[in-house]
Amino acid sequence: MTTNGPVLDRFDADRPVIGMVHLPALPGAPGFDGDREAIRTHALEDARRLEAGGIDGIILENFGDVPFYPDTVPQHVVAELTAIATALTDAVDVPVGINVLRNDAAAAVSIAAAVDADFVRVNVHVGSAATDQGVLEGRAHETIRLRDRLETDVAIIADVHVKHATPIGEADIGRAALETVERGNADGVIVSGSGTGVETPVAAIERVTDALTEREDPGTPVFVGSGVTDETVADCLEAGADGVIVGTALKRGGVTTDPVSQERVAALVTAARTAGSSDGSE
């Protein structure tokens, strides 16, 4: 394992609810509308609504940059994300994470280190996956060493059998989670459904949490990364998840690309707190 402190210690809640700031298309992407200022305003407004609704953490993601670069994004994308991340971390008082789609972990770690963010999300950290960008290969060996070179304590939270992809190699999600932690040195793992907003199977959550609990050094947190709503969050936590990452369910009308709804955030956070209290975890 890494020498970083426990991931959950970065959050005020025992079982954190992490909200997504999905950015519109950035300059250089086909969908960019020519208004940089509007993108930054959108990001800050969503972040403030998330925080006001009681969210425990935020992930900033270049969601609108379709079609995604498979691994290394251009320098202008890194520059735009860094500028927005700087403004966002200054605007909120909750932990912030960075995810550079589709799988540029080096850019994510570099941005996070530069803006003093708390963690990054890596879609394919170990192994390989067949995706609409082609075959993505994990670069844990590079990502972990880069973090050491940058002398940053940014936590690395990695997807296991990431959504919008088919894993190549290890078919058992529990075994894949073990390899992500033990051989990839990830600080936390994420288990998701098949796509954005798709409910994560309870059986997958249980398999991953069971596999990591059986380790000699248990304690690696498991996050549920898709399909979480105020109606399903209790099931996710009861299945053993240590936290949830939510995007679509927090948007107006449940539409992924719409602005964040503070009321939806508050409802989901309340449901998560109630679930946590009912099983004695808070």
C-alpha positions in Angstrom: 0.0 0.0 0.0 1.0 3.6 -0.3 2.2 5.8 2.5 -0.7 8.2 2.2 -3.1 8.6 5.0 -6.5 6.8 4.9 -8.8 8.1 2.2 -11.8 8.4 4.4 -9.9 10.6 6.8 -10.0 13.4 4.2 -13.8 13.7 4.5 -15.9 14.9 7.5 -18.4 12.1 7.1 -17.8 8.4 7.9 -19.5 7.4 4.7 -19.0 10.3 2.3 -21.3 11.4 -0.5 -19.2 12.7 -3.4 -20.8 14.8 -6.1 -19.8 15.3 -9.7 -19.1 18.6 -11.5 -19.5 17.6 -15.1 -17.9 20.2 -17.3 -19.4 21.1 -20.7 -17.1 20.7 -23.7 -13.8 22.5 -23.2 -11.9 24.5 -25.8 -10.7 22.2 -28.5 -13.5 19.7 -28.1 -16.2 19.4 -30.8 -19.0 20.6 -28.5 -17.2 23.8 -27.3 -19.5 26.8 -27.7 -16.8 29.5 -27.6 -17.5 30.8 -24.1 -14.8 29.9 -21.5 -16.3 32.1 -18.9 -19.6 30.2 -19.1 -17.9 26.9 -18.4 -16.2 28.3 -15.3 -19.4 29.9 -14.1 -21.2 26.6 -14.6 -18.5 24.7 -12.7 -18.6 27.1 -9.7 -22.4 27.3 -9.6 -22.6 23.5 -9.5 -19.9 23.2 -6.9 -21.6 25.7 -4.6 -25.0 24.0 -5.0 -23.3 20.7 -4.1 -21.7 22.2 -1.0 -24.9 24.0 0.1 -26.8 20.7 -0.2 -24.4 19.0 2.2 -22.1 17.1 -0.1 -18.9 15.7 1.5 -16.6 16.0 -1.6 -16.6 16.9 -5.3 -15.0 15.4 -8.4 -14.3 17.7 -11.3 -14.4 15.9 -14.7 -14.2 16.9 -18.4 -17.4 15.1 -19.1 -18.3 17.1 -22.2 -15.1 16.4 -24.1 -16.5 13.7 -26.3 -15.1 11.9 -28.1 -12.5 11.3 -25.4 -8.8 10.9 -26.0 -7.9 7.4 -24.8 -5.0 8.3 -22.5 -2.9 11.4 -22.9 -5.0 14.6 -23.3 -3.5 17.7 -25.1 -1.8 20.4 -23.1 -4.6 22.9 -23.6 -7.0 20.5 -21.9 -4.7 20.3 -18.9 -4.4 24.1 -18.8 -8.2 24.6 -18.9 -8.8 22.0 -16.2 -6.1 23.5 -14.0 -7.6 26.9 -14.3 -11.1 25.7 -13.5 -9.8 23.5 -10.6 -8.0 26.4 -9.1 -11.2 28.5 -9.0 -13.2 25.5 -7.7 -10.9 24.6 -4.8 -10.8 28.3 -3.8 -14.6 28.4 -3.9 -15.5 25.4 -1.7 -14.4 24.0 1.6 -14.9 20.3 0.9 -12.3 17.8 -0.5 -11.9 18.0 -4.3 -10.9 15.3 -6.7 -9.8 15.4 -10.4 -10.8 12.9 -13.2 -9.3 13.5 -16.6 -11.2 11.5 -19.2 -10.7 9.1 -20.5 -7.7 7.7 -18.7 -5.0 10.4 -18.2 -4.0 9.6 -14.7 -0.7 11.6 -15.1 -2.6 14.8 -15.9 -5.1 14.2 -13.1 -2.3 13.7 -10.5 -0.4 16.7 -11.9 -3.4 19.0 -11.8 -4.4 17.8 -8.3 -0.9 18.4 -7.0 -0.8 21.9 -8.5 -4.2 23.0 -7.1 -3.9 21.2 -3.8 -6.8 18.9 -4.5 -7.3 15.8 -2.4 -7.7 12.8 -4.7 -7.9 11.6 -8.3 -10.2 9.1 -10.0 -8.5 6.8 -12.4 -10.7 4.7 -14.8 -8.2 2.0 -15.7 -5.4 1.8 -13.1 -4.4 -1.8 -13.6 -5.2 -4.4 -16.3 -6.9 -3.5 -19.6 -10.3 -2.7 -20.8 -12.0 -2.6 -24.2 -13.8 0.7 -24.6 -15.2 3.0 -27.3 -11.7 4.7 -27.3 -10.1 1.3 -28.0 -8.1 -0.7 -25.5 -7.1 1.2 -22.4 -4.2 -0.1 -20.4 -3.5 0.7 -16.7 -0.4 2.6 -15.9 -0.2 2.2 -12.2 3.6 1.8 -12.4 3.8 5.4 -13.9 1.0 7.0 -11.8 2.4 5.9 -8.4 5.9 6.9 -9.3 4.8 10.3 -10.6 2.9 11.0 -7.4 6.1 10.2 -5.4 8.2 12.5 -7.7 5.7 15.3 -7.2 5.9 14.8 -3.4 2.1 15.1 -3.1 -0.3 13.1 -0.9 -3.1 13.0 -3.5 -5.1 9.8 -3.0 -5.6 7.5 -6.0 -9.1 6.1 -6.2 -9.4 3.6 -9.0 -12.3 2.0 -10.8 -12.6 -1.7 -10.9 -14.3 -3.0 -14.1 -15.0 0.6 -15.0 -18.3 1.6 -16.7 -18.6 2.0 -20.5 -16.0 -0.8 -20.8 -15.4 -4.5 -20.9 -12.6 -5.8 -18.8 -9.8 -7.8 -20.5 -8.3 -10.4 -18.3 -9.4 -10.9 -14.7 -13.2 -11.5 -14.9 -13.8 -11.8 -11.2 -14.4 -8.3 -9.9 -13.3 -9.2 -6.4 -10.0 -10.5 -7.6 -9.6 -7.4 -9.9 -10.2 -5.2 -6.8 -7.5 -7.0 -4.9 -5.0 -6.6 -7.7 -5.9 -2.9 -8.0 -5.0 -2.4 -4.4 -2.2 -4.9 -3.8 -0.4 -4.7 -7.1 -1.5 -1.2 -8.2 -1.2 0.5 -4.8 -4.6 2.2 -5.2 -5.8 4.0 -2.0 -9.5 3.2 -2.7 -11.6 1.5 -5.4 -14.8 2.3 -7.2 -17.4 -0.2 -8.4 -20.1 0.9 -10.9 -22.8 -0.2 -13.2 -22.4 -0.6 -17.0 -22.8 3.1 -17.8 -23.4 6.6 -16.6 -26.4 6.6 -14.3 -26.8 2.9 -14.4 -27.5 1.2 -11.1 -24.5 -0.7 -9.6 -25.4 -4.3 -8.9 -25.5 -5.0 -5.1 -23.7 -8.4 -5.8 -20.7 -6.5 -7.3 -20.5 -4.2 -4.3 -20.6 -7.2 -1.9 -18.0 -9.2 -3.9 -15.6 -6.3 -3.8 -16.1 -5.4 -0.2 -15.8 -9.0 0.8 -12.6 -9.5 -1.2 -10.9 -6.4 0.4 -12.1 -7.2 3.9 -10.4 -10.6 3.7 -7.0 -9.0 3.1 -4.4 -9.1 5.9 -4.4 -5.3 5.9 -8.1 -4.5 5.4 -9.5 -0.9 5.3 -9.3 0.1 1.7 -12.5 2.0 1.0 -15.0 1.0 -1.6 -17.1 3.6 -3.4 -20.2 3.0 -5.5 -19.7 5.0 -8.7 -23.0 5.0 -10.7 -26.7 4.8 -10.4 -26.9 6.0 -6.8 -30.1 7.8 -5.9 -31.8 8.7 -2.6 -33.8 5.5 -3.0 -30.8 3.2 -3.6 -28.1 4.7 -1.4 -29.1 2.7 1.7 -28.8 -0.5 -0.3 -25.3 0.5 -1.4 -24.2 1.2 2.1 -25.8 -1.9 3.5 -23.9 -3.9 0.9 -20.7 -2.7 2.4 -19.8 0.5 0.5 -17.8 3.1 2.4 -19.1 6.0 0.3 -20.8 6.9 -3.0 -20.1 9.1 -6.0 -23.1 10.7 -7.5 -23.7 12.7 -10.7 -26.9 12.1 -12.6 -29.2 11.8 -9.6 -28.1 15.2 -8.3 -29.0 17.1 -11.5 -32.3 18.8 -12.3 -34.8 16.3 -13.6 -32.1 13.6 -13.2 -30.5 14.7 -16.5 -26.7 14.3 -16.4 -25.9 17.4 -18.4 -28.3 19.7 -16.5 -27.3 21.9 -13.6 -27.0 20.5 -10.0 -30.2 20.7 -8.0 -29.4 21.7 -4.4 -32.7 20.1 -3.3 -31.7 16.7 -4.9 -28.3 16.9 -3.2 -29.9 17.5 0.2 -32.4 14.6 -0.3 -29.6 12.1 -1.2 -27.3 13.3 1.6 -30.1 12.9 4.1 -30.9 9.4 2.8 -27.2 8.5 3.1 -26.9 9.9 6.7 -30.1 8.1 7.7 -28.8 4.8 6.3 -25.5 5.3 8.1 -27.2 6.0 11.4 -29.5 3.0 11.1 -26.5 0.6 11.0 -24.5 2.3 13.7 -21.8 3.7 11.4 -22.3 7.3 12.5 
